């Protein structure tokens, strides 16, 4: 395994990307990250303090998914590219194109820059389980695997799932169409709902759910079934997908567990109730959720998923990438501790921080 040449990580200030960069730096890689603006101090500061003892200082360049400027320079001389940047809505977009265009065209823009560089051996694309099965309906008893693809023509697909599916398909089509002298390898990482400790303090959509449970803004629990994984496992999966020979030109589902949201609430209640947090566990009637969706558009994302169960394989995660999933309860507990540490969730007088942090 060679570490020659920098690793390009797009969307460097994002929740997942921060963990990937931190891991790469700890492993001795030279990392070049892209951000939309080098003037955004709130996003730049956490990046520059990720790994103080890194062999190579983090290099940041400015590049935007919606523009051509900056990408060829960003990819220049890189051996690998980990493309993480992607729009993730916390409410249904007014137009599907608002998600489709940045996701699909942005992905092709980055792949084009990598191919032009002539030095990129492999691109690792952060996709999603939504590209494997993103429909709100499911087949009872079926286990979804990497060979499965979401049907973007299905009326049961939301805009986010469509954007992830189309972006990944565009990536595979781009790689396949490359001339022989420009050939690169592609590997995708398809995580379920990503949770775990936040480095930057920014609450992404997946962590907003936990925040609402902890701060009382979700008084009743929707009957939702959730496939989840740990951001630290996702980061390791990206590193492995980058260097493991068997990962080339393959997809990799990343998933730790399947839990009802009410089970998640009970896990958090058992851990944090004695520390002054009142976590609700009562189920929410459908009518109450429908009514609430009229004033909170984010609730509309979950209405069609109520009472639906899904099962995703993690065989390749364990057997090919050699990533053993963390226990879901520990992931959830670490998620809350991280959000309290960052000030996203208020600290109570009874709060007890963990004795040590699991990296």
N, C-alpha and C positions, 0 to 999 in steps of 0.2 A: 504494500500500500504506500503510494507516494503522496507527499504533501506539497509537491512543487506547484507553484502558481496559486493565486488567491481563489477562494470560494466566494462567488457572488450570491448574496442573499437579498432578495427583493422584499420590499415592505418591511424594512429592518426594525421599525418601531412598534410593530404589531405584537400581540400577546404571544403567539407561537414563535414568531421570528426571534424575539428576544431570547427565548430559551434555546433556540437552535444556535444562535450566535455565541451565547455563553458557553455552550457545550463544545462548539467548534474551537473556540479560543482555548478552552481548557485542554483540548486534545492537541494543541499546537498548530492549528491551521491559521493561515493568513486569511482574514475575512474582509471583504468589501461589501458594504451594505448600501442599499438605496433608500432614500427618503424623499418625500415630495418637496420638502423645503429644508434647507440647511439653517434657516433662520428661526425655526420652531424650537426654541430652547427647551420647552417642556418635554418634547419627544427626543431631543438629541442628548440631553443630560443623562437619562438612564442608560442609554447605549454606551456612552463613554466610560461608565463605571461598572460595566458588566463583569469584567475580569481584569482587575488591576495588575495581576502578575502574568498577563498574556505574553507569549513570546513575540507576537507581532501586534502593534497597536491597531485598533479597528479603523478602517478607512471608510469614510462616508462620501457618497456622491448623490447628486440631485437628479432624480428621474421620476416621471409621472406616467402611470399606465395609459393615460389618454393622449400622450404626446410622444413623438419620435425622439425629441431632443434628449440626449444624455445616455441613451441605452447602449449604443455602440461603444462609447467611451467606458461605460460601466462594465461591459463584458470583455473588454480588451485584456488579453493575457490570462484570463481566468481558465482554470482547469475544470471546475465544476460550477454549476449554477443551481441554487435552490430557490425556486420561484414560489414564494409564499403570498405575495401581495394579491389581495382579492377583496372586492366589496362584499360586506356582510351586513344586511339590513336589520334593524330592530323593529321594523314595521313594513308592511307591504308597500312596495314602491308605487308611485302614481302611474308609471309606465314601465313595462317589463324591459324596455330598451335601456332604461337607466342602469340596469344591472348587466344585461347581455353584452352591450357594447364594450364597457371597460373590461369585463371578464374575458370575453373571447378575443377582441382585438388587442387587448393588453398582453394576453398570453402569446399571441402570434408575434407581436412586436418584440417581445423579449427573446423568443426562440429565434427569430430572424437575426437579432443582434448576436446571439450566441453562435449561430452558424457562421455569420460573417467574421467573427473573431478568429475562427480556425484553430483555436486552442481548447475549446470546451469539449471534454470527453463525454460527460453525462449531465443531463438536466434532471433534477428531481422536482416534480410538480406537486404542490399541496392541493389535492383535490378534496373529495368529501364522500362519505357514505351516500350522500344525496345523489351522486352520480352512479351509484350502484343500485340503489332503490330509493327514489325520492318521492314516489307516489304516496298519497295518504291512504290508499288501500293496500292490502297485502294478502298473500296466500297463506292460509293457516298451516302451520307446521313446517313451512319452508325456511331453510337457512340460506341467506343470500351470501354469495361468494364473489370473488373478483371477476369472474366471467360474466356476471350479470350487469346489465346496463339499464338505467332509468329510461322510460319512454317519454321523450320530450313532447310528443304529440298528445299525451294523455291529459284530459281535463283535470285529473287528480294531482297534477304537478304544480307546485308554486313557483314563483319567479326565481327564487334563490336556487332551488334544486335544478331548474332549467339552466340557469347561468353556469353552475358548476359542471353539469353534464356536457353542455355545449363547449365550454372552455377546455375540458379534458379531451373531448373528441377532436377539437381543433388541434390540440397538441399532438395527438397520435397521428392525425392526418398530415400535419406539417412534417413530422419526423419521417414518416413513410415516403413522402414526396421529395425528400432531400436528394440531390445528386450524390453519387458515390464519394466524390471528393469533399463533401460537406457533412457526411454522416456523423450523427451523434447518437448516444444512447439516451433513452428516456425511462424514468421510473416514476410511478405516482404513489403518493401516500394518501390514503382515503380514510381520514379519521371520523369517528362518530363525534358526538357533542364533546368538545374539549374543555376540561376543567383542570384545576390545579392552582398552585400559588401564582399570583400575578407579580411580575417584577417591576413593572412601571407604575402600577396603581391605576392604570386605565381599565375600566370595566368594559370588556367586550360583551357581545350579545349573549354568549354562552354563560358568562358569569353573572349577568343581570338577574337570571333566574334565582341564583343562590342569594344574591343581595336582597331580593324581594322577600325571600323566606325569612331572612335574618332580621330585616328592619321593620317587619310587620305590614309592608305594603301589599302582601299577598295573604289576606286573612283566611282564605279558603283554598284548598288544594285541587286543581284540575286533575281529572283522571287521565293522566298522560303517562305513556310508557317511554322511557328514555334509554337509548344506547349511549354510553359515555366512555371516555378515556381520559388518561392523565397527560397533561401537556409535556411533562418530562419524558414520558414514554414516546410521545409524538416527536419530540426533538431527537431522541435517540433513533427512532425509526427513520427520520430523514438522513441522519448521518450514515446509518447502515445501508439505506437505499442508495446512497451516494457511492459507497465503496464495495459492497458485497457483489461479487460477480454474478451470482444467481438472481440478483434483483434487477438486472438490466432488462429493459423492455417488458416490465411486469407491473401490475397494480398490486397494492398492499393495503388491505383493510386493517385499520387500527381500532381495536375496541376492547374494553376491559370488562364491561358488565352491562346487563339490561335490568333496569329498575323502574318501578312505578314511582312517580314523583312523590307520592305519599310515603313510600319507603325511604326516600331521600330525606324527607322532612323528619321522619322518626330518627334516622341516623344523626341528623344535626341536633335534634331535640335532646337525644340521649347524651350527647357530648357537651352541649352548650347551655342547656336549661339551668344547670346549677351555677353557671357563670353569668347569669342575669339576662339571658336572651329568651324571649318568648316566641318559640317557633310554632306556627299553627300546624295542625294535622287533620283538621276536619275537611271532608271532601266538599267540592264546590258543585252545586247543581248546574246542569247545562244551561238552564234559562238565565241563571245569574251571570254566567260567563258571557252568554250572548248579549245580554243587556249591557254588561261592562264593556264589551267590544265596541259599542257605539261611541264611547268616550275615550277608549284606549285602543288605538289601532293595532298595537303589538299583540293584543289578545286574539286578533283575527287569525294570526299565524297558527294558533294551536287548536282552533275550534274543530277543524276537520280531522285532527289527529287524536281526538279523545277516544279512549277505549280501544285503540288499535295497538297491537303488539307486533314487534319486529325482531328477527334474530339474524345477527351478522356473524359470519365466521371470523376468527382471528388466527387461523392456522398458519398462514404465511407470515404473519407478524411474529409468531413464536418460532416457527421452524426455519424460515428463510432469513429473516432479519435478526433472529435471536433476541427479541425483545419480550421479556416476561412481564405481562401487565401487572401494575400495582393493584392492590386491593381497592375496590371502589370506595369503601368507607373511609380509608385513609386519604384518598384523593379528595373526597368531599370535605373532610376535616381540615386538610391542608389548604384547600381553597379558601375556607373561611378565615383561617389564621393569616393567610396572605393578604386578604382584603382588609382585615383589621389592622395589620401592620402598616398597610399603605394608607389607612385612614378612610377607605371607601365605606367600611362599616364602623360605626362608632364603638369605641372601647368602653365597656361597662366597668364599674368599680370592682366587680367580682371576676373580671376576665383574667385568665391564667395563660400566658403565652407558652408555647411548646418549649421543652427543655433544649431541644436541638432541632435544626431544620434539615429535612431530608432533601438532598440535592438530586 
